[in-house]
């Protein structure tokens, strides 16, 4: 696997604007060219080094030197097209363009059934939530801490496990197989559900500085605030120093930037209908469980789920959308995979400083349905 020569952090995602680079560096170069940004060099040995992004995250690395490395690697401003205004088609208009003979339930059995499962799950889920907002800019009991995050994370895990019990094809599996699907998928499912909450709650003035990871719960893209988010951790007996918490905060901040600038921005343009959201959910399950080719018993349900690709093609044609454009959902899936890798790096850092994490316990336990309520009871808020 080739590592991007610009940031020395992420794997190369292809040739972008004339140079082999990762998606993040390509987006950085595109944004700089389109907005005609002129950077000043930080003139700092650490921030200007080729390993700066890897060592202290992109937020703190010198942007002038990063842009210069983009150009040196072969990127050309001439390959960057001007941004085109995006006009979202209302869902009603899409429905109106369908052929009268088109019946979603019969033509899109996988997608239609998944829509109903997700709607029912999230309607019941959000109805149980409190209206009080917690965040890293709030005060007192409303300050969002790592303990709040752990509990919210487990609540979403519990919901995901229930969704799997009702998801087409997966619901036919035995409990042990459903637990295996959960363990393989939950870390990629998380950025999927984070994106759902963020797009639904964010406001234009805070879209680049704040991320709503859960319902009524946000984090600021600020390493200092995130440092205290990590440090106010009543359920941990760790001996981590404030410097250790700042290191974890910087890693978390980089993860949030990816979620905002790559995942959420892409999702706003791609997820126009319930069908798009349901298809992406099914693709998340396929992406994280499509292995073990020699095990026909495991591969059979995954092959059934792969029928979602044909259903997407049928849906796009029935709604007069360019069938070639549903490939953008796969690009969004790739961004979710990048977010998953970023979170994995953060989570492993937490293991070093804070000890065993929830992720570690969920991945090691065979019966996740029983484990999740136990972990929730152990959370201190």
N, C-alpha and C positions, 0 to 999 in steps of 0.2 A: 504494500500500500504506500503510494507516494504522499509525502507530507508537503503542504503548501510552502514554497520557498519564501513567501512574503511574511507570513506570520509564524511559521515553524511550529504550528499548533494543530491545525485541522487537516484532514485528508483532502487531496486534490479532487475537485468535483467535475473537472473538465477544463477545456480551454475557454477562458473568458476574456473577451476584448483583446485577444492576441497572446495571452499568457496562460499557462497551466496554473490554476489557483483554486482555493476553496471558495465556497459561496460567500462567506463573510467578507473576504478581501475583494471579491468581485463587486459586492454590494457597496463596500466602502469607496472603491474607485468610481463606480457609477454615480453614487451620490455626490462625490466631490466634483466630478466633471459637470453634472447637471446643474448643481447649485453654484458652480464657479467659485468654490471656496478656496481661499488662499491661506495656507497654514504658515505659522512661524515655527521654526525649529526650537525645541526645548533646550537644546545644547546641554544635555544631561547624559552621561555615559550609560546609565541604566535604561532610561526611557528611550534613548536613540539606538540602542543595540538591536541587532537582528533578532534576538531572543526576547525582546521586551514584552511582546504580546503574550508569549508563553509564560513569562515569569511574573508579570505584574498586571495582566489583562489589557485588552485593547483600549479601555477607557483611560488608563494612565500612560500608555505608550505614546511616544511622539508621533503625531499624525503626519507631519511634514516628512519625516523619515519613512513612514509606512507608505505614503504616496510615492515617494522617490523609489522605493523598492518595487512598487507596482510597475512604474515606468521602466525601471531597469530590467524587470522580468520580461518585458515585452508588451505591456498593456498600452493601448493607444486610444486617446480621447476621440479619434475619428470613428471608432467602432461603437461609441455610445450614442444611442438614439435619444432624442428629446422625449421627455415623459409625455404620454398621451393621457388626456383626461378620461377617467373611467366613469361610465354612466351605468349604474346598476339597474337592471331590468326588474321591475316589481314582480313578485311571484304571481300575482293575478294575471299579468300580461302573458307570462309563460304558460300558465294554465289555459288561457284563452286561445293560444295558438295550437293546442293539441287537436289532433284529429278526433271527431266525435266517436269513432270506433275504438279509440285507445282507452283501455281500462288498466290503470296502474297495477291493481291487485293481480291481474292475470298476466300482464306483460312484464311486470317487475316484481315477481314473488319475493325474492330475497330482500330487495330494497324496501318494498312496501311494508313487509312484516317488521323490518328493522326500524322503520320510521315509527311505527306504533309502539314498539318496545321502548325506544328512546324517549318519545313524548311522554308516555306513561311514567317512566322512571323519573324524568326530570321535573315533571309537574308535581309529583308527590314529594320529590326531594326538596325543591325550592319552597314548597308550602310549609315545610317544617322548619325553615331557617328563620332566625331572628332578623329584625330590620336594623339592628345596631351595626354600624360600620366599625371595623377595627383596622388599623394600619400603622405603618412605621412613622407617620407624622401625627398620630393621635396621642392623647395624654392619658395618664392614669391607667385604669383597667382596660381602656380601649387601645392601648399600645399593643401592636401586633408582635408577638414573641415567637420564638422557635417552638415553644410548647403549643401555642395556638396552631401553628403550621402542622405539627405532628398530628394533632387531633383532626384538623380539616383533611389532611392527607388520608388518614384512616377512614374517615367518613366517605370520601370519594372511592377508596378501595372497596368498602362495603357495598356501595352503590354499584360499582363495576361488577363485583361478584354476583350481585342480584341480576344485573343486566344479562350476564352470561347465561344465567339460568333460563332466560326467556328468549335469547337470540336464536334466530333460525339456524338449524343444523347443530349448533353448539348445545342447544337445550336437549338434544337427543343423546348426548354423551353421558357416561357415568360420572359420578361425583369426582372420582380421582382424575379423570381426563379433564374435567372442567377446571379443577385446581391447577393442573399443568398448564392449561391455556391461560389462566389468570397469571401465573408466575412468569410466563413467557411474555405477556402483553402489558402488564400494568404500568411499567415505566414508560412505554410509548403511548399508552392510553392517557397518561397524566397530562402531557403537553396538549393533547387533543382536547381534553376537558378544560384545561386552563384557558385555552384559546376561546372556547365557547363562553366562559365567564367573562373574560377580558373584553371581548367584542361587545358583549351585551351591556357592560357597565361603564366602560371608559368614556371620557369626555374629551373633546378635541384639544382643550388647553392642557391636558395632563397626559396625552397619549404617548409622549416620548419620555416622560419622567416617572411614570407610575404604572405598575402592573397589577391588575386584579386577578390574582392566581385562583382565588375561590370566591364564592358568593359573599359579598360584603366584607371582603378581606383583601387588602392591597399591600404591596411593597414598593417603596421608593427606590429608584435606581441611584442609590447613594450609599457607597461603601461604609460611611461612618454610621448612618442610621441602621444599615444592615448588620454592622458590627454589634450594636446593642440589641438588635433583633436576635442575634445568635447568643450573645452573652447572658441575656435574661432568660436563663434556661433552668427552671426549677426542678426538672426531673432528671438532671444529669449531675453526676458526682465527678465530672471531669476536672482536671487540673490545668486546663488550657488557659493561657495568658490572654490579655487583651490583644496582643500582637497576633496570636493564633486565631482569635475570633475575626480579626481584620483580614487575615489571609483567607479564611472561609468566606467572609463577606464579599471579598473581591471576586472570588470564584462564582458565588451566587449572583453577583451583579452582572457578570459576563453572561451567565445563563439567562437572566431576565432580559438583557439587551437582545439576545438571539430570539427570544420569544416575541418581543415587541417588533423588532425591525425585520425579521425574516418570516416567522410563523404567522403572527397576527396580520401583518400587512398583506401577505400572500392569501391568507384565509378570507379577508374582506373581499377580494376579487374573485375567488374561486367558489366559495360556499354561498351560492345564490338561492338555493332551494333546500327543502328538507331532504330531497333525494341525494343531493350532493353530500350533505352531512352524513346521512346513513351509509352512503357508499364509502366515504372516507373511514368511517368506523369499521366497516367490514374489511377494508384494505389494511387497517392497523392490525386486525386479528390475523390476516393472511401473512403480512410482512413478518410478524413476530413468531409465527408458528410453522412457516413453510420450510421444514427441514425433515430429516429422517426419511428420505425418499425410499429407502429399502423397507420401511415399516408401512405396509399398505393399510393397516388398521388406523394408524395415525394420519396418513396422508389422504385417506378417502374423504373425511369431512372438510379438510382444507381445500381439496379439489372441487368439492361442491360449492364452497364459498367463492371460489374463483369465477363462478358464473356471474358475479357482480360486474365484471368487465363487459360482458355482452349486454347486460341490462343497462349499463350506462350508455352504451352505444345506441341502444334502442330508444332510451329516454331522450337523449340529445337530438336524435333525428325526429322524434315525435313532437318535440318542442321547438323545432326549427333552429336549433343551435348547432354550430359547427361541430360535428363529431370529433374532429381532430383536437378540439379544445378541452375535452375531458381528460386529456393527458396532463393538464395542469394540476389535476387532483393528485397525480403521482408525484409531481414536483413538490406539492405541499406535503405529501407523505415523506418525501426525502428531507424536508425541513424539520418535520417532527422527529425524524431519526437523528438529525444533528442536535436538536434540543435534548433528546434522550441521552446522547453521548455526553453533552455538557453537564446534564444533571448527574449522570453516573460519576463523572470526575468530581463534582461537588460532594456527592454522597460518600465517595471513598475517602475524601479529605475529612469528612465528618467522622468516619470510622477511626481515623488516626487520632483525632483530637478529643472526640466525645465518646468513643467506644462503640459497641454494637448499635446499629441503626435499625429503624423499622424496616427498611428495604431488605437488609440482611436477614432479619427474622422472617419476613414474608417469603423470601426466596428459599430459605432453609426448611420451612415448615410444609409438611405434606397436606394437612387439612387447613386451608386458609379460611374457610367459612367459620370454623371454631376459633381460629387464632385472632382474627380481626377484632371481635368483641372483647377478647381478653386484653389486647393491646390498648384498646380505647379506654377500658376501665383503669389501666395503669397510667394514663396520661394525666399530668397535673396541670390544671389551668388556674 
